[in-house]
Amino acid sequence: MADHPATPPQVIIHPDDRCTTLYGEDLSVAMDRGVRTWGNTDDGASVMLVGTYQSAGEISDRLLRALPPVLVLARDEWDSPLVPLLASEITKDEQGQSAVLDRLLDLLLIAVLRAWFARAESTPGWFRAQADPVVGRALRMLQNHPSHPWTVASLAGRLGVSRAALARRFNELVGEPPMAYLTSWRLALAADLLREPDATLGAVARQVGYGSPFALSAAFKRVRGVSPQEFRAAAQPVAS
């Protein structure tokens, strides 16, 4: 972040609240301004509230692909009571503070995304479909219960509509048939679960609705081009 594109970088902000110069010199003490607060002056003209989601995943990647690299909502375009609330809470040091800040950051992110997609020229089909009384419920059923042995007929029965009507409406709004969406959702969940070093292939298969590790492996390889074991090996951080 800079006041002008020509301003040279001065500080690198690392994960875990660590700041250094470009040459690796630690600035955490020199820039400390209080609880979770850092800067080069106590009365600067600009204040930034910074929050970070440090773990990437296949599920979150669906959302990231639908967003621009930098999303900007100006104050005159959008206002929320969550911003001053977060600004107040972030400088406190009380019991349970991390949980409070995590929840506020989640709420702020949701509010920003709602405002952005409401005005965006194009929004992903799965986002628009959430508001549909039939397809929205279908999506929530598939997402919340991926291990259930869903079929279009059983899903339509739960919703009280015909199989043909559900299939047609789902495809129109989401852009793919219900079972194709379910497969991609299951495999995205499986990919995220495979990042956990202690998760066995059998346990992952059961959680995402495949009857055996072999069935999951076959589907994973067919859609993603690599086996679950190969994906897991590539996803592991490289030791330094």
N, C-alpha and C positions, 0 to 999 in steps of 0.2 A: 504494500500500500504506500502511496506517495502523493504529495500535493501536485506533482507534475511529472509527466513521463520522463523528462530529462533529469530528474533528481536521482542521484546514484543511490543504490541500496546501502543501508547502514547497519541494519540489525536483522538477524535470522531468528525467527521464532520457531523453536523445536517443540515436539510433543512433550508432555509432562511438565509444562510451565517452565521451560528453560530457554533463556535468551542468550545469544552470543553475538560477537562481532562477526564480520565476514571471515575473520582469521581464527575463529574458534575461541576467542577470549570470553569468559563468562561475564554476563551483565546482570544476572539475577539480583545481586545485592545492590549494584549501582543504580538500577532502574526500579527498585522496589518502592512502591508508593502506598503500601497497605495490603489488606486482605485481598488476594487475587487481583491486585492492581499494579501495573507497571507503566512506566513512561519516562520521558525526559524532562518533565516539569510537573509541578503540582497544579498549575492553572493553565494548562494547554487549551488552545482554541478548539481542538477536536478531541472527541472521546469515542473510542470504538468498543463495542461489546463483542467479544469473540467466543464462539462456541465451536466445538469440533466433534465430529463422529469419526473415530479413528479406525474402525474396523469396516472393511469393504465386504460386500456379499453379493450373491447372485440376485436375491430378492431386491435389495436396494438398487442394484444396477438397472433394473427395469425402470425405476423412477428417474435415475440420473440420465438415462438415454433420452428421456422425454423433456429434459431441461436444457437450457443453454449453458455454456461453460461458466458464465457469470450472470446471475439473476439480480436485477436491481429494482427495488420498489422505493420510489421517492416519497418523502413525507407527505407532499401534497396529493399523492396518488393513493396512499394507504396509511392508516393510523391504527394503532392497537394499544390497549392498556397493558399488554404483556411486555412491551419494551421498557417502560419506566419501572414496572414491577421487577423485571429481571435486573435492571440497573441497580435497584435498591437491594435486592437479595444477594447479588454477586459480591457485594462488599461486606457481607456479614460472615461471622464465623461461629455458627451455632450447631448444636447436635442435629444430625440428619440433613445438614446443609447440602451435601452432595446429591442426595435423593431429590431435594426440592429443586435444585438447579437443573438436574437431569430432566425432571418432569416439565419445568418451565421451558427448557430448550425444545423439548418435543412439541409442546403446545405452540410455541412460536413458529417452529418449522411448519406445522400443519396449517396454521393461520396464513403464513406466507404463501404456501403452495395453493391454498384455496383462492387467495386473492390473485395469484399469478395465473392460474388456470382459468379463472373466471373472465379474465381479460385477454388471454392469449389467443392468437389467431387460430392455432391448431392445438388440440389437446388429445392425448392418447385415448383410444376407444375404451379401454378398461376403466379410465377415470370417469368419462362421461356416463358409462353404463352403470356406475354405482348409484346414480340417481333414479334409474329405472325401477319401477316397483317389482318387476318380475326378474329381469336380468341382474339387477343389483343384489337381490336376495340369493339368486343362483351363485353369483360370484362369491358372496360371503360364505355360503355353504361349502363350496369347493375349497376356498382358502382356509377356512377354519377347521375343516375335517378332511384333509387330503387322504387319510388312511382308509376312509370309507370306500367300499366297492361301488363307486358311482357308475351309473349308466344314464344316458339321456332320459330313458323312461322313468327310472327311479327319481331322478332330479325333478322331472316334470310332475311326477306324482306328488312330491313334497310341496311343490309350488301350486298345485291345483290347476295346471294348464296342460294342453296336449303336448305330446312329444314334438310334433311338427311345428307347433307355434313357438315353443321354446327354442328349438334349433334355429328356426328362421330369425327370431328376434335377437338371439344371442349372437349369431353370425353378423347380423346387420350392425349391432352396436359395438361389439368387441373386435370384430374383424377376423374371427376364426371360430370353428365349432366348439361346443362345450368340452368335448373330450380332448380335443387338441390343446385347449387352454389348460385343462387339468393336467395333461402330460407335462407341459412346459413348466407349470407351477410345481408339480411333484419333483421334477428334475432340478429345478432351481433350489428348492428346499433341500434336496439331497446333496447338492453341491455345497451349500452352506454347512450342512451337518458334517460333511466329509472333512471340513477344515478342522473339526475338533479331533485331536489326536487319539482320544480314548474311544471314539465312536466306532463300533464294529459295522461292517457292511450289512450284516443281518439285521442289526438294530435300526440302521438307517432305512433299510428296505421296508421294515414293518412300519416305521413312523410315516413314511410317505406313500404307503398303499401298495407296495409290491409284495407278492407272496413269498419271494425267496431272493437271496442275494443274486442268483443267476438271472432272474427276471429283471432286477434293477440294472445289473451290469449290461444286459443286452440292450435295454432301452437307453441307457446312458451312452453307450458306445454308438448306437444308431443315430442319436440326435446330436451328440456333442463331438463325436469322432474320436474320443479317447475313452478308456475304461475308467471306472471310479478310482482304481488304484493309481493309474497314471495321473488323473486329475489331482488326487490327494498329494502325490509326490511333488507335483509342480506347484501346488498351493502352499507348501510348507516354507516358512521363512528360511533364508540361507544363513547359516551360522557365520558370524564374523570373528 
